[in-house]
Amino acid sequence: MQTLNRQESISNFRSLHELAPIKSRTIEETGRFQATGGQDDHRAVEFLNSVFENAIDASASDIHFEAHDIDGMKARLRIGNDMVALEQAIAAKDAPFAKAKLCAKTSLNYQERLIPQDGRMMFYYASRRFDVRVAITPTVTGYKVVCRLLDSGNSNIFMDSLDMPFLIKDCMKRVASQNEGVFLMSGPTGSGKTTTLYAILQYLNTDTRHIITIENPVEYVIDQFTQIEVNGNLTFSHAMRAALRLDPDVIMVGEIRDGESANIALQAGSTGHMMLSTVHANSAAATLTRLESLGLKNPEIAAVLSAMVAQRLVKSIPDPNDIVWEKPNDIEREWLVKHNLYSDSHLFPRVDRKKMGGRVAMVEMIEMTPKIRSLLESGNLINNLLSSIIEEAVGQPQFETLAQAGMRLALEGKTTLAEVIQAAADIGYIPKRKRFEQILLQQGQIQIDVLDGLQKELAQTRALGRIVHLESEIVSRGICTLETVQQAIRMSAALDN
């Protein structure tokens, strides 16, 4: 065996050290994909970094990598309700390197070809950290990788920064600040439910409260919270029972999925805890039928439930200069008429869809009042009872159906009516009642921004102990004539009968 003397060893060591110096990396470099091998490895890394950067720039919620044994790997983005294909792609010979990078970063088994795997990683871009949930599933032609992008910056979103009507945010704050109860949100995947819940938690985050979150996985890490991650060894139900023994004030559960977790949530909400969670339901009122399907009884629900919120996200219009204001087309007019929202005075924004970016929320919120609790206790959740609850909810100043909320966003120039129709479709019951200010809006007698500003002022006045009525302020400020307001009030009363 050939041996090296001490001087030769030192010389070789110095040569190696000079050829491969240790390089210090920035946070961004550490959080991105790094090339460690040959040209194939470089192509895979360049492809992955480029796809992730494009996804973040486009405010995508998900990245879909589709690997084919022959065609290679392509990528598509989930932006709002749409799937958008990217030009970036790599050949079949480079695809294994991309998969290896994803598996290495998520601690998944690269060799596994038979069963699905789930993992998570971090990605840094433009000084922003993204927590990424990664799911890899074998397919007939190769495998599919879906990456859910979670902007850690959203954990610092506060209620006042949410693009929602003031009355809805004010109602959310008031309800969530109660000492006990259950606050439930519904909406499809990617509808911003978790972001809204974290904004509420940030509002509640004070030194006097102990806040616990239970999620699968934990989406946003907050140092001040006690956060529990549900995995194969820990179910939601077990985690919720454990959380109740940790002296919490507020518990946020990622999702109520079964009867056991629903029962625990109601138990927590009735024993001095505020419980926030999500359920699968098409509208705010449909939350009740979902809870009933999980085995809960109406008196139990009525006693504990504090509020029901349904949320959808639609693409927004970044630049108002791109808008052309037009009358609704035939399809839009038919939808507006069906939802009792049509007015000949309304114009809606028309924008090239390619120029739309970002998303804005449509929100439907029902607060549980004594009258609604009484209705709920009176019988089963058949259509007549649900419709009665919704008609009662119309009297709440923050309440809008998803269709009404979407139309308001369109009238404000924040999105298009086409986006609203796609997101809301035929969801939910169409109420017969309307508040007098909704009638004034539909008639074009008052502008949305004027009404929102006025309602905010009146809420602040009430917080000081003074009650001022909306109808009298509209008249006294010269926004509408007394006759116009009285006519709207009469129309609203007629709809009640």
Secondary structure, 3 states (H helix, E strand, C coil): CCCCCHHHHHHHHHHHHHHCCCCCCCHHHHHCCCCCCCHHHHHHHHHHHHHHHHHHHCCCCEEEEEEECCCEEEEEEEECCEEEEEEEEECCCCHHHHHHHHHHHHCCCCCCCCCCEEEEEEEEECCEEEEEEEEEEECCCEEEEEEEEEEHHHHHCCHHHCCCCHHHHHHHHHHHCCCCEEEEEECCCCCCHHHHHHHHHHHHCCCCCCEEEEECCCCCCCCCCEEEECECCECHHHHHHHHHCCCCCEEEECCCCCHHHHHHHHHHHCCCCEEEEEECCCCCCHHHHHHHHCCCCHHHHHHHEEEEEEEEEEECCCCHHHCEEECCCHHHHHHHHHCCCCCCCCCEEECCHHHCCCEEEEEEEEECCHHHHHHHHCCCCCHHHHHHHHHHHCCCCCCCCHHHHHHHHHHCCCCCHHHHHHHHCCCCCCCCCCCHHHHHHHHCCCCHHHHHHHHHHHHHHHHCCCCCCHHHHHHHCCCCCHHHHHHHHHHHHHHHC
